[in-house]
Amino acid sequence: MKRGLATSFTLLVGLAMVCRPAMAHHGSQGYDYTVPRKTLKGTVTRYAWANPHAQLYLDVKDDKGTIVNWAMELNNPGNLVGMGWTHTSAKVGEEVTVSFNPGKEGRPIGICADVVFADGRKLHSSQGCVEGKQGTFEELYPQKNK
């Protein structure tokens, strides 16, 4: 009896380990790739350097003068480092201009962000980019210290 229970338990744990990654991954269905990319200028309210995706939040005035807080989904920190980002790349209160693929249904969210800072720095996040340059990781994200 114990042998059958142990075998069943081992099989169940093995199956859970195999299925877990497929269930945990998410897509980018909440973003609209059929419309032109948007560009907004705003003030950084939060920069979250965390897995699974870093986030950049900014306040933007809409056409009516109302402040709207936008959330930009960035890549994971490990990939962002290869593109020049650090945990201090964006600071609260900093003015930025962001080009991105917008969220569906008019939600104030974006993905595949290109960020231009007031000092002229430009950073890109390849998270959610469905078009653009194809190539190997090394071609797309050359390492600085070689």
Steps between C-alpha positions, in 0.01 A plus 500: 500500500779742596686422177194584287442824693865604460489426126180700458641792698823501296303491176277787615797716606678428171192593301457823699864595431454449127166683476585796725705704250228477236234620741712779647594675177282782378462667165455855386135475393412817691690719253392630162754440223257600223520874570799732465734525798412782740741760636438674832697742715459469875652493845628176653297408810652156560766275351475140616816294434358154570430164342321383298485843327629840599234772486512871427209714620450858388246778540382650172253785443225402258326736255269624777785575740426199719801311633498134396748249644641274229673165561767380257593133509875462452711188453639307796797660679745238372422588138477873570858507631619380158314793342660762724241523778585494871292505817552880509430580133178687577435720800173624647432854381705464183346613169500231228358448153379147434407334167314172539232260383183601689263286702171381358166648597652840580676385815804715596759228450777439251766252392814498282600839636766733366584752771674833439617684810534879537882468489479332157552140613299247299412154628293224342310210650444213260221355716198437282657622176345307215667684214851621441849376461558127514827343600690311765504622859861617452407703190198660666658558843878537464676490835703809588783332692661266249 
